[in-house]
Amino acid sequence: MSEPESTATASAPTADDRNIAMLAHLLGIFTYFIGSLIIWLVHKDKPEKAFVSAQAKEALNFQITMLLAYFVSGLLVFVLIGFLLIFIVFIVDIVFCIVAAISVSSGNNYRYPIVIRLLQ
């Protein structure tokens, strides 16, 4: 009986899994970390949803990193460089979320290049 479980976890993600993982990345644009947090909490204990859980956790880590970058940029507004940094962080957030969504929609695992990995 352990053989079907190993083939189920090693198989490619289903279309539903890819769509939910893509949604976890795209929700970061609109809901910051809340959307990916909800998806991760729903799927983290389901071994058959390992792809969704891993991608939601990756999106959550990235959105927390972006939230910290927005906070630092907001503090730097007082020395006038923060206005430029807020714009740059916004563009980086959108671009990386779209790239991640395209990658996971193909069934590939995506790792953000600049992220603080708070959740392991």
MODELLER restraints for C-alpha pairs under 7 A, 6 or more apart:
rsr = mdl.restraints
at = mdl.atoms
rsr.add(forms.Gaussian(group=physical.xy_distance, feature=features.Distance(at['CA:8:A'], at['CA:48:A']), mean=6.84, stdev=0.5))
rsr.add(forms.Gaussian(group=physical.xy_distance, feature=features.Distance(at['CA:9:A'], at['CA:48:A']), mean=6.02, stdev=0.5))
rsr.add(forms.Gaussian(group=physical.xy_distance, feature=features.Distance(at['CA:13:A'], at['CA:51:A']), mean=6.61, stdev=0.5))
rsr.add(forms.Gaussian(group=physical.xy_distance, feature=features.Distance(at['CA:13:A'], at['CA:107:A']), mean=6.17, stdev=0.5))
rsr.add(forms.Gaussian(group=physical.xy_distance, feature=features.Distance(at['CA:17:A'], at['CA:52:A']), mean=5.81, stdev=0.5))
rsr.add(forms.Gaussian(group=physical.xy_distance, feature=features.Distance(at['CA:18:A'], at['CA:104:A']), mean=5.99, stdev=0.5))
rsr.add(forms.Gaussian(group=physical.xy_distance, feature=features.Distance(at['CA:18:A'], at['CA:105:A']), mean=5.14, stdev=0.5))
rsr.add(forms.Gaussian(group=physical.xy_distance, feature=features.Distance(at['CA:18:A'], at['CA:107:A']), mean=5.98, stdev=0.5))
rsr.add(forms.Gaussian(group=physical.xy_distance, feature=features.Distance(at['CA:19:A'], at['CA:105:A']), mean=6.33, stdev=0.5))
rsr.add(forms.Gaussian(group=physical.xy_distance, feature=features.Distance(at['CA:20:A'], at['CA:52:A']), mean=6.59, stdev=0.5))
rsr.add(forms.Gaussian(group=physical.xy_distance, feature=features.Distance(at['CA:21:A'], at['CA:52:A']), mean=5.01, stdev=0.5))
rsr.add(forms.Gaussian(group=physical.xy_distance, feature=features.Distance(at['CA:21:A'], at['CA:55:A']), mean=5.74, stdev=0.5))
rsr.add(forms.Gaussian(group=physical.xy_distance, feature=features.Distance(at['CA:21:A'], at['CA:56:A']), mean=6.22, stdev=0.5))
rsr.add(forms.Gaussian(group=physical.xy_distance, feature=features.Distance(at['CA:21:A'], at['CA:104:A']), mean=6.54, stdev=0.5))
rsr.add(forms.Gaussian(group=physical.xy_distance, feature=features.Distance(at['CA:22:A'], at['CA:101:A']), mean=4.53, stdev=0.5))
rsr.add(forms.Gaussian(group=physical.xy_distance, feature=features.Distance(at['CA:22:A'], at['CA:104:A']), mean=5.87, stdev=0.5))
rsr.add(forms.Gaussian(group=physical.xy_distance, feature=features.Distance(at['CA:22:A'], at['CA:105:A']), mean=5.88, stdev=0.5))
rsr.add(forms.Gaussian(group=physical.xy_distance, feature=features.Distance(at['CA:24:A'], at['CA:35:A']), mean=6.28, stdev=0.5))
rsr.add(forms.Gaussian(group=physical.xy_distance, feature=features.Distance(at['CA:24:A'], at['CA:36:A']), mean=4.67, stdev=0.5))
rsr.add(forms.Gaussian(group=physical.xy_distance, feature=features.Distance(at['CA:24:A'], at['CA:39:A']), mean=6.56, stdev=0.5))
rsr.add(forms.Gaussian(group=physical.xy_distance, feature=features.Distance(at['CA:24:A'], at['CA:56:A']), mean=5.38, stdev=0.5))
rsr.add(forms.Gaussian(group=physical.xy_distance, feature=features.Distance(at['CA:24:A'], at['CA:59:A']), mean=6.46, stdev=0.5))
rsr.add(forms.Gaussian(group=physical.xy_distance, feature=features.Distance(at['CA:25:A'], at['CA:36:A']), mean=6.93, stdev=0.5))
rsr.add(forms.Gaussian(group=physical.xy_distance, feature=features.Distance(at['CA:25:A'], at['CA:59:A']), mean=5.36, stdev=0.5))
rsr.add(forms.Gaussian(group=physical.xy_distance, feature=features.Distance(at['CA:25:A'], at['CA:97:A']), mean=5.49, stdev=0.5))
rsr.add(forms.Gaussian(group=physical.xy_distance, feature=features.Distance(at['CA:25:A'], at['CA:100:A']), mean=6.47, stdev=0.5))
rsr.add(forms.Gaussian(group=physical.xy_distance, feature=features.Distance(at['CA:25:A'], at['CA:101:A']), mean=5.66, stdev=0.5))
rsr.add(forms.Gaussian(group=physical.xy_distance, feature=features.Distance(at['CA:26:A'], at['CA:97:A']), mean=5.80, stdev=0.5))
rsr.add(forms.Gaussian(group=physical.xy_distance, feature=features.Distance(at['CA:26:A'], at['CA:98:A']), mean=6.68, stdev=0.5))
rsr.add(forms.Gaussian(group=physical.xy_distance, feature=features.Distance(at['CA:26:A'], at['CA:101:A']), mean=6.35, stdev=0.5))
rsr.add(forms.Gaussian(group=physical.xy_distance, feature=features.Distance(at['CA:27:A'], at['CA:35:A']), mean=5.46, stdev=0.5))
rsr.add(forms.Gaussian(group=physical.xy_distance, feature=features.Distance(at['CA:27:A'], at['CA:36:A']), mean=6.75, stdev=0.5))
rsr.add(forms.Gaussian(group=physical.xy_distance, feature=features.Distance(at['CA:28:A'], at['CA:35:A']), mean=6.58, stdev=0.5))
rsr.add(forms.Gaussian(group=physical.xy_distance, feature=features.Distance(at['CA:28:A'], at['CA:36:A']), mean=6.80, stdev=0.5))
rsr.add(forms.Gaussian(group=physical.xy_distance, feature=features.Distance(at['CA:28:A'], at['CA:63:A']), mean=6.25, stdev=0.5))
rsr.add(forms.Gaussian(group=physical.xy_distance, feature=features.Distance(at['CA:29:A'], at['CA:94:A']), mean=6.10, stdev=0.5))
rsr.add(forms.Gaussian(group=physical.xy_distance, feature=features.Distance(at['CA:32:A'], at['CA:63:A']), mean=5.75, stdev=0.5))
rsr.add(forms.Gaussian(group=physical.xy_distance, feature=features.Distance(at['CA:33:A'], at['CA:60:A']), mean=5.53, stdev=0.5))
rsr.add(forms.Gaussian(group=physical.xy_distance, feature=features.Distance(at['CA:33:A'], at['CA:63:A']), mean=5.14, stdev=0.5))
rsr.add(forms.Gaussian(group=physical.xy_distance, feature=features.Distance(at['CA:33:A'], at['CA:64:A']), mean=6.32, stdev=0.5))
rsr.add(forms.Gaussian(group=physical.xy_distance, feature=features.Distance(at['CA:36:A'], at['CA:56:A']), mean=5.20, stdev=0.5))
rsr.add(forms.Gaussian(group=physical.xy_distance, feature=features.Distance(at['CA:36:A'], at['CA:59:A']), mean=6.13, stdev=0.5))
rsr.add(forms.Gaussian(group=physical.xy_distance, feature=features.Distance(at['CA:36:A'], at['CA:60:A']), mean=5.35, stdev=0.5))
rsr.add(forms.Gaussian(group=physical.xy_distance, feature=features.Distance(at['CA:37:A'], at['CA:60:A']), mean=6.02, stdev=0.5))
rsr.add(forms.Gaussian(group=physical.xy_distance, feature=features.Distance(at['CA:39:A'], at['CA:56:A']), mean=6.23, stdev=0.5))
rsr.add(forms.Gaussian(group=physical.xy_distance, feature=features.Distance(at['CA:40:A'], at['CA:53:A']), mean=5.29, stdev=0.5))
rsr.add(forms.Gaussian(group=physical.xy_distance, feature=features.Distance(at['CA:40:A'], at['CA:56:A']), mean=5.07, stdev=0.5))
rsr.add(forms.Gaussian(group=physical.xy_distance, feature=features.Distance(at['CA:40:A'], at['CA:57:A']), mean=5.97, stdev=0.5))
rsr.add(forms.Gaussian(group=physical.xy_distance, feature=features.Distance(at['CA:43:A'], at['CA:49:A']), mean=6.14, stdev=0.5))
rsr.add(forms.Gaussian(group=physical.xy_distance, feature=features.Distance(at['CA:43:A'], at['CA:52:A']), mean=6.83, stdev=0.5))
rsr.add(forms.Gaussian(group=physical.xy_distance, feature=features.Distance(at['CA:43:A'], at['CA:53:A']), mean=5.43, stdev=0.5))
rsr.add(forms.Gaussian(group=physical.xy_distance, feature=features.Distance(at['CA:44:A'], at['CA:53:A']), mean=5.08, stdev=0.5))
rsr.add(forms.Gaussian(group=physical.xy_distance, feature=features.Distance(at['CA:57:A'], at['CA:119:A']), mean=6.88, stdev=0.5))
rsr.add(forms.Gaussian(group=physical.xy_distance, feature=features.Distance(at['CA:58:A'], at['CA:111:A']), mean=6.75, stdev=0.5))
rsr.add(forms.Gaussian(group=physical.xy_distance, feature=features.Distance(at['CA:61:A'], at['CA:115:A']), mean=6.59, stdev=0.5))
rsr.add(forms.Gaussian(group=physical.xy_distance, feature=features.Distance(at['CA:61:A'], at['CA:116:A']), mean=6.41, stdev=0.5))
rsr.add(forms.Gaussian(group=physical.xy_distance, feature=features.Distance(at['CA:61:A'], at['CA:117:A']), mean=5.61, stdev=0.5))
rsr.add(forms.Gaussian(group=physical.xy_distance, feature=features.Distance(at['CA:61:A'], at['CA:118:A']), mean=6.19, stdev=0.5))
rsr.add(forms.Gaussian(group=physical.xy_distance, feature=features.Distance(at['CA:61:A'], at['CA:119:A']), mean=6.61, stdev=0.5))
rsr.add(forms.Gaussian(group=physical.xy_distance, feature=features.Distance(at['CA:62:A'], at['CA:112:A']), mean=6.98, stdev=0.5))
rsr.add(forms.Gaussian(group=physical.xy_distance, feature=features.Distance(at['CA:62:A'], at['CA:115:A']), mean=5.33, stdev=0.5))
rsr.add(forms.Gaussian(group=physical.xy_distance, feature=features.Distance(at['CA:65:A'], at['CA:115:A']), mean=5.81, stdev=0.5))
rsr.add(forms.Gaussian(group=physical.xy_distance, feature=features.Distance(at['CA:65:A'], at['CA:116:A']), mean=5.83, stdev=0.5))
rsr.add(forms.Gaussian(group=physical.xy_distance, feature=features.Distance(at['CA:66:A'], at['CA:93:A']), mean=6.84, stdev=0.5))
rsr.add(forms.Gaussian(group=physical.xy_distance, feature=features.Distance(at['CA:69:A'], at['CA:89:A']), mean=6.84, stdev=0.5))
rsr.add(forms.Gaussian(group=physical.xy_distance, feature=features.Distance(at['CA:70:A'], at['CA:86:A']), mean=6.11, stdev=0.5))
rsr.add(forms.Gaussian(group=physical.xy_distance, feature=features.Distance(at['CA:70:A'], at['CA:89:A']), mean=6.83, stdev=0.5))
rsr.add(forms.Gaussian(group=physical.xy_distance, feature=features.Distance(at['CA:73:A'], at['CA:82:A']), mean=4.56, stdev=0.5))
rsr.add(forms.Gaussian(group=physical.xy_distance, feature=features.Distance(at['CA:73:A'], at['CA:85:A']), mean=5.59, stdev=0.5))
rsr.add(forms.Gaussian(group=physical.xy_distance, feature=features.Distance(at['CA:73:A'], at['CA:86:A']), mean=5.50, stdev=0.5))
rsr.add(forms.Gaussian(group=physical.xy_distance, feature=features.Distance(at['CA:74:A'], at['CA:82:A']), mean=5.91, stdev=0.5))
rsr.add(forms.Gaussian(group=physical.xy_distance, feature=features.Distance(at['CA:75:A'], at['CA:82:A']), mean=6.98, stdev=0.5))
rsr.add(forms.Gaussian(group=physical.xy_distance, feature=features.Distance(at['CA:76:A'], at['CA:82:A']), mean=4.32, stdev=0.5))
rsr.add(forms.Gaussian(group=physical.xy_distance, feature=features.Distance(at['CA:77:A'], at['CA:83:A']), mean=5.65, stdev=0.5))
rsr.add(forms.Gaussian(group=physical.xy_distance, feature=features.Distance(at['CA:100:A'], at['CA:110:A']), mean=5.92, stdev=0.5))
rsr.add(forms.Gaussian(group=physical.xy_distance, feature=features.Distance(at['CA:103:A'], at['CA:110:A']), mean=6.37, stdev=0.5))
rsr.add(forms.Gaussian(group=physical.xy_distance, feature=features.Distance(at['CA:104:A'], at['CA:110:A']), mean=6.48, stdev=0.5))
